[in-house]
């Protein structure tokens, strides 16, 4: 019998763009076959001339330089997307490009050029999603109005609520989260409540004076319930039943791992108990020099659900696990800093779709994360 071991499979993030193309002839856009970088820059130049009409002649020299700097950030990024330049044939994208150029004229920050570029890339990737396009269009208008610390705070809250890890081991999973947050914090996190009020004015968040955020450790304890569950005591009838469930679907005993926060207990290597759809097993097959990964079938998933049903629910033991979980979070400098900052936020708020695309674009400047689901 082949040796099988439970693993989790990370989701691949694939970028796609449209299939249209164009060339520039005077003021008219003609659909043709293929767009080169030179043609894209020509169209960019044409749109920048239209954008400059929003300003007086005295400012044109400065604005022209800023738009050129923005182009030098934007064009190379679009070039990396398959058929990315073909977006320049889309009239809607041309209008969005002009709006981004106008915003770029109001700033000279490299970070704002990067943000605008990420938003336009997201626009290309979501060209058929009206909700996404509406949110991106509004986000483009406020890029130059958000302060660095407010944007950083917004991004931290967004990632804390959205991202997870496909890592069964608790310490390694929290280490990945710690590294992720450390990469995106490029300035001091905001304090007080003025930044919350300001983001609310910009329609980036919806603030509430009636409630507060839950404590960071409580929030993560419940969110990552695969880590924080008690699991099963090795010296118990439940453990024997769990082994029986594994054997019934030809999964071996090593599928259960030692609980890092509770001696004498085992658990499934899950981050979130409900997230079973992407689980795979690796199978070692004779005469094949590498293990083969395959998704678990429905019978195997049902066996794991039955094992989760055997997890202890004793409150006293849960408290021991929670104490260890909080201590482990605080052992990572980045997570401890975020936890202390999170707990000091004076008002609860929800992030609007506009805020989500801004936070996502900001995070994309530092790390690769999956697309937003609208």
Residue, then its C-alpha position, 0 to 999 in steps of 0.5 A: x500500500x502506498x504511503x500517504x500523508x495529509x498536506x495542504x495546497x496553496x492557491x496559485x494566483x494567475x493574472x489574465x488580460x484581454x484579447x483586444x489590440x489597437x494602434x494609434x492614428x491621430x486622435x482615433x483608436x483603431x482596433x488592429x492586431x497587437x499593441x507594442x510598448x511604443x504604441x502603448x506609450x504613444x496612446x499614453x502620451x495622447x491621453x496625457x495631453x488631454x489630461x493636461x487640459x485640466x490645468x493652466x499652461x504655466x503648470x504644464x512643464x511640471x505636470x508633463x514631468x510627473x506624468x512621464x515619471x508615472x508612465x515609467x512606473x506603469x508601462x513596465x508593469x503592464x508589459x509583464x501581463x500577457x496581452x496587457x497592452x491590449x487594454x489600451x484599446x478599451x475606451x473605458x480603460x482610456x478614461x481610467x488612465x486619464x483619471x490616473x494621470x490627473x491624480x499623478x499630476x497632483x503628487x510627486x511620490x513614487x509610492x503614489x505612482x506605484x499605487x496608481x499602477x497597481x490599481x490600473x493593473x487590477x482594472x485590466x485583470x477585472x475588465x468584465x467585473x462592474x463592481x471591481x471597476x467602480x471601486x477602482x475608479x473611485x480609488x484612483x481619485x483618492x490615492x494622492x489624498x491618503x496619508x502614509x500611516x493611514x494607508x498602512x493601518x488600512x492595509x494591516x486591518x485588511x490583511x488581518x481580516x483576509x489572508x490566511x496560511x496553508x501551513x498545518x504547523x502552528x509556529x510555521x504558520x504564525x511565522x509566515x503571517x509575521x513575515x507577511x505583515x513585517x513586509x507591508x509595514x513601511x511606516x509608523x502605524x497611525x494612532x488616535x482616531x483622526x486617521x479613522x475620521x479622515x478615511x471615513x470622509x474619503x469613503x475608504x471605511x465606514x466608522x462606528x462610534x458604538x463598538x470597538x475591534x475585538x482583541x487581536x488575540x481573541x480574533x485570531x484564536x477564533x479565526x484560526x480554529x484549526x490551530x486553536x482547537x484542543x484536538x484529541x488526547x492520545x490516551x483516549x477512546x476518541x483517539x482510537x476512533x480517529x485512527x479507525x476513521x483514517x484506516x477506513x479510507x487508507x490514510x495513515x496515523x501520521x495524518x494526525x500531528x502532535x499539538x504544539x500547544x498541548x502535550x499529549x494531544x494530536x490534531x489535524x494539520x489544518x489552519x481553519x477547520x472548515x477549510x477542507x476543500x483544498x486538502x491534498x494527499x501525497x502518494x509515494x508510488x513504486x518506480x516513480x522517483x517523486x511523490x504524486x499529489x492528489x486531492x482528497x476524495x469525498x470519503x476521505x474528507x468525511x473521515x476528517x470531518x468525523x475526526x474533528x467531531x471527536x475534538x475535546x470541548x473541555x473549557x479548561x483545556x481550551x483555556x490552556x491552548x488559548x494561553x499558549x496561542x497568545x504567548x506564541x503570537x507575542x513571541x513574534x515581534x511583528x505580530x506582537x506590534x500589530x496586536x498592541x496597535x490593533x488593541x489600541x484602535x479606538x473605534x470599529x470600522x468596516x472597509x468599503x470596496x474602495x478601501x479594499x482595492x486601495x489596501x490590496x493595491x498597497x499590499x501588492x507593492x510588497x507581497x503577492x496576494x490573491x485577487x479580491x473577491x467582489 
